[in-house]
């Protein structure tokens, strides 16, 4: 069975083609202009069809007989069962001449092609616009009763249907869809018109007015809306039913919605302002009939509506009074299971697609428009965050152990640098509180030992050995963790590397700066970027970045180490500010010197006051419970205060201590190389 479709690459046309191709042994010839075949290639790709079942037929709607070549006419004569004429201009803003050529003359040219090709039936896509502004119910048997065609689209669709009725030399069937919106299953749509104008207006109002505001509005006219998938299914089904030639079918919904009802339905699914009370139409009826059309013609109103991509002529239809009877279509569709779905059921999908793909307020649209559209932030996330802040800080003060259990029980926690020191002790405490621990470090043997201890104590721990200085290794281990565990609730970037060396002794050691950045900054940020998508999707997560009091005190000889920690803190501050409304928290711990294996190689630290590992563990547990933005002690606060109040004095004190402590220069690298060469085995 072969069919010819005009307008196959249009919105309704794509759905009709998809319906036709579901029939076995069906071949569709799609009329396309020469040079536009690529549009059909895209449809083939979307539908998974090939060039044998969906074929391009070169032609032109503006030419007599659709501009078909003599060879194509001879090849297809007598083979086309149905010619679906869908090509038309569906645009209130298009000029009258172009609509006359496309909608009226184009229909006449399609009828000529139908006669030449000897098609079995001409399937004509008309519109409810044929009724004009008829004041009442318009039935499928009515046509001449159409009146008040004050818009070129309405007039040309009426004249196009008249061409079919008066000039068709082959059997025909006429379909009159109402306002066609996107796919009821996916919400997919390709342009903004009809109800989408209301989406746009409500978004604009929602930028300045809260949803609870008691807005007044108009009761407005009656609107009939159907999804494109229903239109396509109904048209193809009716086209294949016997004994229906010469009939007309309204592809409309049984339910009509007033303007106020439609706005309030959209407000419900979008959270935007709706009408709390509506001015009845009888109040408008007292105004001259020309009031609204005159308003639509004012230059300032046109400019305003065009700035919103709304056709000014659409304003004239807010009191649209025509309703439609679909009895004939209902009889033709009886038993098929095809009926228009209720608008409230699929409206949320239309709204979601609008927000993601069509709305000027979507992120991509703001980029395309080279501007920023202001949006009203929601206060709810901040109120919830403030409530949780006081709740968990109070619980931590009164019942710290119970608070820890309540915060982490059942959670998955990824801890880097878990093979020794603070990380190892924190792992035991968190596992004892009911968390599932994911231990990450380079040394697998040490991690296995810690995991075994945790499991012997009744906890749960998993080991993932990797090098956190290698980006690809981080990505791979994160993907493996997400695949195995589904997600991470808390990320603790505890792994770190410290280098103590004066800048004057680092002039030929740029690799010192690279080494600290690779682990302390790049490694931590890369871990966070891999795990953040899951946290954002769940609307909950916590990232803890371990830093140092050196960021406040800026001690000498740590330019490489502190440079990397400053970078991490900068990222943490920005991330915390950006994510404050998402439920994801970013915290920083500014540890003073802690008596861990990391400081053991520096002998001077043997004589320097340092925090005990137990206190350091409690600091980390506190910030996991409270999710405070920062944990810093008196030394850090004092150093920061001193720096901002008396910066030169602070600098003098640090410099004096720097000069007071002797630092042996490193052995020259060349000499070191010679020593290694002498020791090398022969």
C-alpha positions in Angstrom: 0.0 0.0 0.0 1.5 3.4 -1.1 0.6 6.9 0.2 1.6 10.4 -0.7 2.0 13.0 2.0 2.4 16.7 1.6 3.9 18.5 4.7 5.5 15.3 5.8 8.4 17.2 7.4 6.0 19.4 9.3 4.9 18.8 12.9 1.6 17.0 12.3 3.1 15.4 9.2 5.9 13.7 11.1 3.3 12.0 13.4 1.1 11.0 10.5 4.1 9.4 8.7 5.0 7.5 11.8 1.4 6.2 12.1 1.4 5.1 8.4 4.8 3.3 8.7 3.4 1.2 11.5 1.2 -0.6 9.0 2.8 -3.6 7.3 4.0 -3.2 3.7 3.2 0.5 3.7 5.3 2.8 1.6 5.2 6.6 2.1 6.1 9.1 -0.6 6.9 12.4 1.1 6.7 15.5 -1.1 9.9 17.6 -0.5 11.4 20.5 -2.4 14.6 19.8 -4.2 17.5 20.4 -1.9 15.5 19.7 1.3 15.9 15.9 1.2 18.0 16.2 4.4 14.9 17.0 6.4 13.5 13.6 5.4 16.8 11.9 6.3 16.3 13.2 9.9 12.8 11.8 10.1 14.0 8.4 8.8 16.7 8.4 11.5 14.2 9.3 14.2 11.7 6.7 13.1 14.3 4.0 12.3 13.0 3.7 8.8 14.8 3.3 5.5 14.7 4.9 2.1 12.6 2.0 0.8 9.5 2.6 3.0 9.9 6.4 3.4 10.8 7.8 0.0 11.4 11.4 -1.0 9.3 12.7 -3.9 10.6 15.9 -5.5 8.0 18.5 -5.9 6.8 22.0 -4.9 3.5 23.0 -3.3 3.5 26.3 -5.1 3.5 24.7 -8.6 0.5 23.2 -10.5 0.2 19.5 -9.9 2.7 19.9 -7.0 5.4 20.2 -9.6 5.7 16.5 -10.1 7.9 15.4 -12.9 6.4 13.5 -15.9 8.4 10.4 -15.0 7.1 10.5 -11.4 3.5 11.0 -12.6 3.8 7.9 -14.9 5.5 5.8 -12.2 3.0 6.5 -9.5 -0.3 6.8 -11.5 -2.8 4.4 -10.1 -0.5 3.2 -7.2 -1.3 5.9 -4.6 -4.2 4.9 -2.4 -4.3 8.0 -0.2 -2.9 11.5 -0.7 -2.7 13.1 2.8 -2.6 16.9 2.2 -1.1 18.3 5.4 1.1 21.1 4.0 -0.1 24.6 5.0 0.9 27.7 6.9 -0.2 27.4 10.5 0.8 30.9 11.7 -1.3 33.9 12.8 1.6 36.2 12.1 2.1 35.2 8.4 1.1 37.7 5.8 -2.1 37.2 3.8 -0.4 36.6 0.4 1.8 33.8 1.6 -1.1 32.1 3.3 -3.2 32.4 0.2 -0.5 30.8 -1.9 0.2 28.0 0.5 -3.2 27.2 2.0 -5.5 27.9 -0.9 -3.4 27.5 -4.1 -1.4 24.7 -2.5 -4.6 22.8 -1.8 -5.7 23.4 -5.4 -2.3 22.1 -6.7 -2.6 19.0 -4.4 -6.1 18.3 -5.9 -4.6 18.5 -9.4 -1.9 15.9 -8.4 -4.6 13.7 -6.9 -6.5 13.7 -10.2 -3.3 13.1 -12.3 -2.2 10.2 -10.0 -5.7 8.7 -9.8 -5.5 8.4 -6.0 -8.3 6.4 -4.2 -9.0 9.2 -1.7 -7.8 12.8 -0.9 -7.3 13.2 2.8 -7.5 16.9 3.6 -6.2 18.4 6.9 -8.5 21.4 7.4 -9.0 23.2 10.7 -11.6 24.5 13.1 -10.7 27.9 11.7 -13.2 27.2 8.9 -15.9 28.2 11.3 -14.4 31.7 11.7 -16.0 33.4 14.7 -19.3 31.6 14.5 -21.2 32.4 17.7 -22.3 29.0 19.0 -21.8 25.3 18.3 -20.4 24.4 14.8 -21.1 20.9 13.6 -19.3 18.6 11.2 -22.2 19.1 8.7 -21.7 22.9 8.7 -19.5 24.8 6.4 -21.2 27.7 4.7 -22.2 29.0 8.1 -18.6 30.1 8.8 -18.5 33.8 9.4 -16.3 36.8 10.5 -13.0 35.7 9.0 -11.0 38.6 10.5 -7.7 36.8 10.2 -6.0 35.6 7.0 -5.4 32.1 8.5 -9.1 31.6 9.2 -10.1 32.8 5.8 -7.6 30.8 3.8 -8.4 27.6 5.7 -12.0 28.1 4.9 -11.3 28.8 1.2 -8.9 25.7 1.1 -11.7 23.4 2.3 -14.1 25.1 -0.2 -11.6 24.1 -2.9 -11.8 20.5 -1.8 -15.6 20.5 -1.7 -16.0 22.2 -5.1 -13.0 21.1 -7.1 -12.1 17.5 -6.1 -12.3 15.0 -8.9 -11.5 12.1 -6.6 -13.2 10.9 -3.3 -12.2 13.0 -0.3 -12.4 13.2 3.5 -11.9 16.3 5.6 -10.4 16.5 9.0 -10.7 19.6 11.2 -8.3 19.5 14.2 -8.7 22.0 17.0 -5.7 23.7 18.7 -3.0 21.1 18.3 -0.4 20.9 21.1 2.5 18.6 21.7 2.7 14.8 22.1 0.6 13.7 25.1 3.3 11.1 25.9 6.5 13.1 25.7 5.2 16.7 25.4 7.3 17.3 22.3 6.3 20.4 20.3 8.1 22.5 17.7 6.7 26.0 18.0 5.0 28.4 20.3 1.4 29.2 19.6 -2.1 28.6 21.1 -1.9 27.6 24.8 1.9 28.1 24.7 1.2 31.8 24.6 -0.3 31.4 28.1 2.8 29.5 29.3 4.8 32.5 28.2 2.6 35.1 29.8 2.4 33.2 33.1 6.2 32.9 33.2 6.4 36.6 32.8 3.9 37.3 35.6 5.6 34.7 37.8 8.9 36.7 37.7 7.2 39.5 39.6 4.2 38.1 41.4 4.1 35.2 43.9 1.9 32.2 43.1 -0.5 32.9 46.0 -1.3 36.5 44.9 -5.1 36.9 44.3 -5.0 37.9 40.6 -8.1 39.0 38.7 -8.7 37.8 35.2 -11.2 37.3 32.4 -13.5 34.3 32.1 -12.7 34.5 28.4 -13.8 32.3 25.5 -14.0 28.6 24.9 -10.9 26.7 23.8 -10.6 23.2 22.5 -7.2 21.5 22.7 -6.0 18.1 21.4 -2.5 16.5 21.3 -0.7 15.9 18.0 -0.5 12.1 18.5 -4.3 11.9 18.8 -4.8 13.9 15.6 -2.4 11.6 13.7 -3.9 8.4 15.0 -7.4 9.5 14.4 -6.7 10.7 10.9 -5.0 7.6 9.8 -7.6 5.3 11.3 -10.5 7.2 9.8 -8.8 7.3 6.4 -8.7 3.5 6.3 -12.4 2.9 7.3 -14.9 2.1 4.5 -17.8 4.2 3.3 -16.8 7.5 4.8 -16.0 9.5 1.6 -17.3 13.0 1.4 -17.6 13.3 5.1 -16.0 15.8 7.6 -14.6 14.9 11.0 -13.9 17.3 13.9 -10.7 16.0 15.6 -11.5 17.9 18.8 -11.9 17.2 22.5 -15.3 16.7 24.0 -14.4 19.2 26.7 -14.0 23.0 26.0 -12.1 25.1 28.5 -12.7 28.8 29.3 -9.6 31.0 29.3 -9.8 31.2 33.1 -10.0 27.4 33.4 -7.1 27.0 31.1 -4.9 29.5 32.9 -5.7 27.9 36.3 -4.9 24.4 35.0 -1.5 25.6 33.8 -0.9 27.4 37.1 -1.5 24.2 39.0 1.1 22.2 37.1 3.6 25.0 36.8 3.4 26.6 40.2 2.9 30.0 38.5 0.2 32.5 39.5 -3.4 31.8 38.3 -6.7 33.6 38.6 -8.3 33.7 42.0 -11.4 35.4 40.6 -12.5 36.0 37.0 -14.5 38.8 35.4 -17.5 37.2 33.8 -18.0 37.6 30.0 -21.2 39.5 30.5 -19.2 42.4 31.7 -17.2 42.5 28.5 -20.4 42.1 26.4 -21.3 45.6 27.4 -18.2 47.0 25.7 -18.2 47.7 21.9 -17.3 44.5 19.9 -14.3 46.4 18.4 -12.7 47.0 21.8 -10.3 44.0 21.9 -9.4 44.1 18.2 -8.7 47.8 18.5 -6.5 47.1 21.5 -4.6 44.5 19.6 -3.8 47.0 16.8 -2.2 49.5 19.1 1.5 49.9 18.4 2.5 49.5 22.1 0.5 46.4 22.5 1.9 44.9 19.3 5.4 45.7 20.5 4.8 44.2 23.9 3.3 41.0 22.5 6.0 40.6 19.8 8.7 40.9 22.4 7.2 37.8 24.0 6.9 36.0 20.6 3.1 36.2 20.8 1.1 37.0 17.7 -0.8 40.2 18.3 -3.8 38.8 16.5 -4.1 36.1 19.2 -5.4 38.8 21.5 -8.5 39.0 19.4 -9.5 35.4 20.3 -9.5 35.6 24.1 -13.3 35.8 23.9 -13.6 33.1 21.2 -17.2 31.7 21.5 -17.3 28.9 18.9 -17.6 25.3 20.2 -17.5 22.1 18.2 -19.5 18.9 17.9 -17.5 15.7 17.1 -20.2 13.2 16.8 -19.2 12.0 13.3 -15.6 11.5 14.4 -16.7 9.7 17.5 -18.7 7.2 15.4 -15.8 6.7 13.0 -13.4 6.0 15.9 -15.8 3.8 17.9 -14.1 0.5 19.0 -10.6 1.7 17.9 -9.6 2.8 21.4 -8.6 6.2 19.9 -10.0 9.2 21.8 -8.6 12.5 22.9 -7.0 12.2 26.3 -8.2 14.6 29.1 -6.0 17.7 29.0 -5.2 17.6 32.8 -3.6 14.2 32.4 -1.0 15.3 29.8 -0.6 19.0 30.6 2.3 18.3 33.0 4.2 16.7 30.2 3.5 19.7 27.9 4.7 22.0 30.6 7.9 20.0 31.3 8.8 20.0 27.6 8.1 23.7 27.4 10.5 24.4 30.3 13.2 22.2 29.0 13.1 23.0 25.3 10.9 26.0 24.4 10.8 28.5 27.2 12.9 31.6 26.8 13.7 31.2 30.5 15.5 27.9 30.1 19.3 28.2 30.6 20.2 27.6 27.0 17.8 30.3 25.8 19.5 32.8 28.1 22.8 31.9 26.5 21.4 32.2 23.0 19.8 35.6 23.8 23.1 36.9 25.3 21.4 38.1 28.3 20.1 37.0 31.8 16.5 36.7 32.6 15.9 37.3 36.3 14.1 34.6 38.2 12.6 34.8 41.6 14.6 32.5 44.0 12.6 30.3 46.3 12.9 31.0 50.1 12.0 27.5 51.1 15.6 25.9 50.8 17.1 28.7 52.9 14.4 28.3 55.6 14.9 24.5 55.7 18.7 25.0 55.8 18.4 27.4 58.8 16.1 24.9 60.6 18.5 22.0 60.0 21.5 24.1 61.2 20.0 24.8 64.6 18.5 21.3 64.9 21.8 19.4 64.3 24.0 21.8 66.2 21.8 21.4 69.2 21.7 17.6 68.9 25.5 17.6 68.6 25.8 19.6 71.8 23.3 17.5 73.8 23.8 14.0 72.4 26.8 13.8 70.1 26.9 10.0 69.7 23.2 9.7 68.9 23.5 12.7 66.6 26.3 11.0 64.7 24.3 7.8 64.3 21.2 9.7 63.2 23.2 11.7 60.6 25.2 8.8 59.0 23.3 5.6 59.6 22.5 4.0 56.3 24.5 6.5 54.4 27.4 5.8 52.0 30.5 7.7 52.8 33.6 8.0 50.6 36.8 8.8 52.5 40.1 9.5 50.8 43.4 9.2 52.6 41.8 6.5 54.7 44.9 4.3 55.1 46.3 6.0 58.1 46.1 9.0 60.5 42.9 10.9 60.9 41.3 9.1 57.9 41.7 5.6 59.5 40.3 6.7 62.9 37.4 8.5 61.3 36.5 5.5 59.3 36.2 3.3 62.4 33.9 5.9 64.1 31.6 6.4 61.1 31.3 2.6 60.5 30.4 2.1 64.2 27.6 4.7 63.7 26.0 2.7 60.9 27.6 4.2 57.8 28.8 2.2 54.8 32.5 3.2 54.3 34.2 3.4 50.9 37.9 3.6 51.7 40.1 5.2 49.0 43.9 5.5 49.0 47.0 4.2 47.2 48.0 1.5 49.7 45.6 -1.5 49.2 47.3 -3.5 51.9 46.7 -0.8 54.5 43.1 -0.3 53.4 42.4 -4.0 53.5 43.6 -4.1 57.1 41.4 -1.2 58.1 38.4 -2.7 56.3 38.9 -6.0 58.0 39.0 -4.4 61.4 35.8 -2.5 60.6 34.1 -5.7 59.5 35.3 -7.5 62.6 33.7 -4.8 64.7 30.4 -5.3 62.8 30.7 -2.4 60.4 30.7 -2.3 56.6 33.6 -1.1 54.5 34.8 -1.5 50.9 38.3 -0.9 49.5 39.2 0.9 46.3 42.9 1.4 45.8 43.8 4.2 43.3 46.2 7.0 42.7 44.4 10.3 43.4 47.1 12.2 41.5 46.0 10.7 38.2 42.8 12.1 36.7 41.8 9.1 34.7 42.2 6.8 37.7 39.9 9.0 39.7 37.2 8.9 37.0 37.5 5.2 36.7 37.2 4.5 40.4 34.3 6.9 40.8 32.4 5.2 38.0 33.1 1.8 39.5 31.9 3.0 42.9 28.7 4.5 41.5 28.0 1.3 39.6 28.5 -0.9 42.7 26.9 1.4 45.3 24.5 3.5 43.4 25.7 6.8 44.9 27.7 8.5 47.6 26.0 10.6 50.3 29.1 12.1 51.9 32.5 12.7 50.3 35.4 13.5 52.6 38.5 14.7 50.7 41.0 13.9 53.4 44.0 12.8 51.3 46.7 15.4 51.1 50.4 16.1 50.5 52.5 18.7 52.3 55.9 20.1 51.3 58.0 22.4 53.6 60.5 24.4 51.6 61.3 28.1 51.2 60.6 29.7 47.8 64.3 30.6 47.5 65.1 26.9 47.6 62.3 26.0 45.2 63.3 28.0 42.2 64.3 24.9 40.2 61.6 22.7 41.8 58.4 23.6 40.1 57.4 20.0 40.3 56.8 20.6 44.1 53.9 22.9 43.2 52.6 20.4 40.6 52.6 17.5 43.1 50.7 19.4 45.7 48.1 20.7 43.2 47.6 17.3 41.7 46.5 15.7 45.0 45.3 18.5 47.2 43.3 20.4 44.6 42.8 18.6 41.3 42.2 15.2 43.0 39.7 16.6 45.5 37.8 18.7 42.9 37.7 15.8 40.4 36.3 13.5 43.1 33.6 16.0 43.8 32.7 16.6 40.1 32.2 12.9 39.6 29.9 12.5 42.6 28.0 15.8 42.5 25.5 14.7 39.8 24.0 12.0 42.0 23.9 14.3 45.0 22.1 17.0 43.0 19.6 14.4 41.6 18.8 13.2 45.1 18.7 16.8 46.5 21.0 15.9 49.3 24.7 15.5 49.8 27.8 16.7 51.8 31.3 17.4 50.6 33.9 17.8 53.3 37.3 19.3 52.2 40.1 19.0 54.6 42.3 22.2 54.7 44.7 23.8 57.1 45.0 26.7 59.5 47.9 27.7 57.3 45.3 29.3 55.0 44.6 31.8 57.8 48.1 32.1 59.3 50.1 31.8 56.1 53.3 30.4 57.7 56.6 30.6 55.7 58.1 27.7 53.8 54.7 26.3 52.7 54.1 28.1 49.4 53.5 24.9 47.5 51.2 23.3 50.1 49.2 26.4 51.0 48.8 27.4 47.3 47.0 24.1 46.7 44.9 24.5 49.8 44.0 28.1 48.9 42.8 26.8 45.6 40.7 24.1 47.2 39.2 26.6 49.6 38.4 28.9 46.7 36.5 26.1 44.9 34.8 25.2 48.2 33.5 28.7 48.8 32.2 29.1 45.3 30.6 25.6 45.3 28.9 26.3 48.6 27.5 29.6 47.3 26.2 27.9 44.1 24.7 24.8 45.8 23.1 26.5 48.8 19.6 25.9 47.4 20.1 22.4 46.2 20.4 20.4 49.5 24.1 19.8 48.8 26.5 21.3 51.4 30.2 22.0 51.1 32.2 22.2 54.3 35.9 23.0 55.1 38.0 22.0 58.1 41.0 24.2 58.8 43.1 21.8 60.9 46.1 23.2 62.9 49.2 21.0 63.1 48.0 17.5 63.9 50.3 14.8 65.3 50.0 12.4 62.3 52.5 10.4 60.2 52.4 13.2 57.5 54.4 15.6 59.8 56.8 13.0 61.1 59.6 13.7 58.5 59.8 17.4 59.6 61.8 17.1 62.8 61.1 20.6 64.0 57.5 19.6 64.5 58.6 17.3 67.3 59.0 20.5 69.4 55.9 22.3 68.1 52.5 22.2 69.8 50.1 20.0 67.7 46.5 18.8 68.0 46.0 15.2 69.0 44.5 12.8 66.5 41.6 12.2 68.8 40.6 15.9 68.8 41.1 16.0 65.0 38.7 13.1 64.6 36.1 14.8 66.8 36.4 18.0 64.6 35.6 15.9 61.5 32.7 14.1 63.2 31.3 17.5 64.4 31.3 18.9 60.9 29.6 15.8 59.5 26.9 16.1 62.1 26.3 19.9 61.8 27.2 20.4 58.1 28.6 23.8 59.2 30.4 25.7 56.5 33.7 25.8 58.3 35.5 24.3 61.4 38.4 26.5 62.6 40.1 26.9 65.9 41.2 30.0 68.0 44.6 30.1 66.2 43.0 30.4 62.8 40.5 33.0 63.9 43.2 35.0 65.7 45.6 34.8 62.7 42.9 35.9 60.3 41.8 38.8 62.5 45.5 39.9 62.9 46.0 39.8 59.1 43.0 42.0 58.3 43.4 44.4 61.2 47.2 44.7 61.2 48.5 43.1 58.0 52.0 44.6 58.1 52.4 43.6 61.8 51.2 40.1 61.0 53.7 39.9 58.1 56.5 41.1 60.4 55.8 38.4 63.0 55.7 35.6 60.4 58.9 36.9 58.7 60.8 37.2 62.0 60.0 33.6 62.9 61.0 32.6 59.4 64.4 34.2 59.9 64.8 32.8 63.4 64.5 29.1 62.3 67.4 27.8 60.3 66.7 25.9 57.1 69.4 23.8 55.5 69.6 24.3 51.8 68.7 21.2 49.8 71.5 19.3 48.3 72.2 20.4 44.7 70.4 18.2 42.2 73.5 17.7 40.1 75.5 16.5 43.1 72.6 14.2 44.0 72.7 12.7 40.5 76.4 12.0 40.8 76.0 10.2 44.1 73.2 8.1 42.7 75.4 7.2 39.7 78.3 6.1 42.0 75.9 3.9 43.9 74.3 2.4 40.9 75.1 -1.4 40.5 77.5 -2.3 37.7 
